[in-house]
């Protein structure tokens, strides 16, 4: 009999929900028309795209015309970063979609100001103030970090940026569908999201652009997405994304409660395995549901991941080795985690399909991994 496989790496990607799959199916075969065409084959796909746009907008407190479909979070982030010209301020522990886009702009002569989060793994408005430079026109700070799961105070950060005349963008890829989000209340100007992080399909995402603002085009061609983002719409993925997001948002409190129970059990179990274990960001209220980042000083995170993988359990590591060196992630460096602790940092991210039995199995496998020295 094949052993049960346990997936606990939901921050990397999530399984496609039944609701998303059911919504997608008609547009993969029967309703294959191009939404931009003038004939009758285009009507249902065009209507479906419009309905999906309205559904997504409602989920985050936006207007339908403020939602623009992209190929995912990376494109959305790049569009905002490269679609503006002023001095750019970004946090040092952003996803590489933001950091590498910023570096690309910097290599072309644009000034970029980097701000470091606090040791606890979050960014405060006073940090922006202290590092503020003349000419800053765009601030980009992620809503929730993808490695340690800490949630930033986006509303107060956006207010701080606006007081100084700058626009504010948040990469909310890890947060959308998992915590309540209202773009009006947050006061953000731009927000990026990716469907595969909330049980939708890969290769599709969206960008919220506050009404009245404009970005330079990143992709040129046809006149799709109000003439701002060219390319034939990925209809099946768009409707799948909307279905997955609505399903998650409709049960967001129930999901968070379930994951909260599992997370507490996981934290208790891991704590019992080692007196030296550290939990970067994992014991605070401002952390994503089901998100546990644990550090075992003197251990190899990559080694722990491999042992669990052999046991049929998928987690991830904050450090990886090649033949000569151990490479620590930029996130762990940004929060100033000592190297001997960072080298043993793993990430366990639970999903709504995980159970208490899964948590027990993870703890048991970790015990074996740590016993190997």
N, C-alpha and C positions, 0 to 999 in steps of 0.2 A: 504494500500500500504506500502511495506517495505521501511523504510527510507534509503537514500543513505549512504553507508559506505565509510568513507574516510581513506585511509591508508597513514600515514605520518611517517612511521618508517622504511624507506628504508635502513638505516644504519644497521638494524638488519637482514633484508633479503629483497629480491625483488621478484616481481611476475615473473613467467616464461614467457618469450617472445614467441610469436607465431612462430618466426623463430627457436627458440631452440626446441620447441615442434615438429614442422614439421621435423626437422633434426633427432630427436630422434626416432620417431615412427617406421621407418622400422627396427631398430635394437632392438626394444622391442619384435617384433613378427617374421617377415619373415627372417631377416638376423641375426639369433641368434647364429651363429657359434663362436667358440672360436678362437680369432685371432692367438693364438699360435699353433693351430692344423695344420697338414700337408695337409689335404684334401681340396676339393673345397669349402666346407661350410665356410672355414676360410678366403677366399680371400677378399670378400667385407668388412667384419669387419676389417681385417688387413689394407686394403687400406684406410678405413675410419679413422682409428686411425692415420695413417701416414699423411693423409690430414689435420686432425684436429691439429696435432702437428705443421705442417707447417703454418697453419693459425694463430695459437696462437703466434708462434715465430714471424711472420711478424707484428703482432699487437704491439709487444713490442720491436722490433728491435733486436731480437735474431736469432740464428740459430736453426733449428728444433731439432738437436741433443742436444741442451742445455735445452730442455723442458722435464720435467719428471712429469708424472701424479701421483697425490696423491688423498687421500680421502677428501682433503680440506685444508684450511689455517692452521688449527691446526696441522695436520700432517706435512705439509711443514715446519712450524716453528719448531716443535719438531725435525724434521730430521736435520735441520741445527744446532740447539743448541746442540743436543746430538751426532751429527755426527762429532763434533770437540772436541779437548782436551785442548787447551790452555786456559789461563785466559780469561774470558768472560766479556765484557762490554755491558750493556743494559740500556736503558732509563727507568726511574721509572714509566712512564705512558704507557708502552706497553700493548698490549692485554694480557689477562691471558695465552694465548697459548704460549707466549714467557716467561712471568714472572714465571709461574708455572713450565715450562720446566727448566728455569734457577735455580729455587729453588730446583728442583729435583737434578740437577747436583751439586748444592752447598751442599746438604745434603750428597752427596757421596764424598765430600772433594774438589771439584773444586772451585777455587776462582772466585767470581763474583763481579764486580764493577758496582754499580748503579749510574746513573747520572740523575739529575733532570732537567726538562725543565724550561724555563723561565716562569714568571708569565703569559705572553701572550699565553703560550701553545705551544711553539716550542723550538727546541733544536738548539744551535749554535756550530760551530766547536771549539770555545775557551773553551766551557764547557767540551768537550772531553779532550782537552789539559790539563786543570786544574786538571782533575780527573784521568789522565793517570797513569797506573801502569806498572811496568816491567812485561813482559810476556803476555800482552794482545795480543791475536791472532785472536779474533773475536769481532767485534762490531755489535750490532743489534739495529737499530733504525727504528721505523715504519715510513712509508711514510706519512700517514695521520692518525690522531687520531680518533678512533671510537666513542668517546663521545663528543668531542668539534670540530672535523672536521679540525683542523689546519694542514697545510701541512709543513713538515720539508724540509730544504734545503739539500736534500739527496746528490746531487752532491758534495757539499763542505764538507759534513760530510764524505762521502766515501774517498775523497781526503785526509782529515785529518787522517783517519784510515790508508790509504795506505802509507802515509809518515812515519808512525811509524811501518810499516811492518805487519799490521793486515789486515785480510779480513773483508769485510763489507756485512752484510745482512740487507735487509729491508722487513718488513712485509707490503706488499702493498695491503692487502685485501680490504681496503676501497677505494683505489685509482684506481686500475686497471679497465679500462672501463669507468672511469669518468673524468680523466685528461690525457693528452698525456704523454706517458711513452716510453723512449728509453733507454734500459739498457746499450747500448754502451756509449751514452752521459752521463748518470748518473754515469757510472763507478762502478756499484754494482757487487758484486761477486755472490750473491744469492738474489732471490726475490720470495716471497710467494704470492699466489693468490687463491681466492675461487670463484667458479662460481656463487653461489647463491647471491653474492653481485652485480652482473651485469646482472641480469635477466636470469641466467642459472639455472640448477638443483642443488639441495642440494646434499651433499655427494661426490663432485668431486672438485678438484682443481689442481694446478700445482706448481712446483718449478722450477725456472730458476737457473741452475748451470753453471757458466761461464766455457767455454771450457778449459780443462786442469786442472780443480780442481776436487777433489774427496771428497766424504763424506763417513763415515762409514755407513753401511746399518742399517736402523731402523727396517725394516720388512724383515725377511728371509723366503725363500721358493724357488720358481721357478726363472727363469732367465728373467722375464719381465723387461721392462724399462732398457735395456742395462745391465741387471744383477744387477742393483742397488736397485730396488724396486719390491719385489715379490708380486704376486697376479694377478689373471685373470683380464684383463682390463675391466673396466666398459664402454663398447663401446658406448651405448646409451647416457650416461651422458657426455662422452668425446666429442662426436660430437655435443651434445647440448651446451656444454660449448663453443666450438669453434664458433658455429653459433651466440650465444648471444654476445660473445666478439667482433666478427667482426662487428655485427650490431651496437653495441654501439660505437666502435672506428670509424666506417664510418660516424657517425652522432654526434661525440663528441662535436664539436663546436656548432652545432644547439641545442643539448641538454643543453649545458652549458648556452647558451643565454636564452633559455626558463626558466630554473631553476633560472637564475639570476634575471629575471623579477619577478618571484614568490617570491624569497627570499627577494628582496627589499620591495615588498608589505607586506610581513609577518613582516619584521623588523619594518616598519613604523606602521603597525597596532598594534603590541605588544607594541611599544614605547608609543602609545597613551593611552594604558590601565593603565600604571603605570609610575610615575616619578622616581621610585626607581629601575626599572628593569636594570639588567646588562646583557651583551652579551659576555660571555667568548669565545673569538676567532671568533665571528661572524661578526665583522665589518672590517675584514682585507682581503687583496687580497689573502693571503696564507691560504685560507679556501675552503673546498670542495663545489662544486655547490649544491645549494638547502639545505644546512646544517645550521640550526639555533639552537644555544644553548642559552637558556634564563634563567636567575635567578631572582626569586622574593623573596627578603629578607622577612623572617618571615612567609613564606608560606610553605606548605608541597607539595613537588613535587609529591609524591605518590598520595596525595589527588587530585591534578590537573589532573593527568593521569586518575584516576578513574572517575572523572566528565566527561572528554572528551570521555572516553570509553563508558559511558552511553549515550552519544550523538552520538555514532557511529564513533568516531574519534580515531585512534590509533597513539599515540606518546609514548615516553619513559621518564624515570626519572633517574637523577643522584644520587638519594638518595632513600632508601627504609626503611620502618619501620617494626619492629617486635613488640611483646607485651611490650618490655621494652625500646628499643633503636632505634635511627635513624642511619642507616649505610650510610656513605658517600663513594662514589666510590673512588678507589685509584687514578683515573685520577684527580678528583677535589682536592684531597689532594696534589697530586704532583705539581699542578700549584698554590698551596697555596691559594685557594679560602677560605675566611673566612666561618666558619661553618654556621653562620646564613644565608649566601648567598647560600652556597652549598646545604643546606637542601631544598631550593626552586628551584633547577635547573632542567629544563626539556630539552629534545632534540626533535626537530622536523626536520625530514629529508624527504624532498620532492623528488618525482620521476617524470620521464618524463610523466607519465599518469595523474599527478595532474594538476589542473586548477586554474584559478583565483577565481572561485566560491568556490573551496575547501579552498583556503586561507581565503576567507571571512568567511566561516563557522568555520574554526579553530579559527579565531580571535573572532568571536561571542561566541563560546563555552568557550574560555579562559576568556572572560569578565564575563560570568556567574560563572565560577570556582573561579575567584578572588573575586567576590561579596559575596561568601559564607564565607569569612573570614578564 
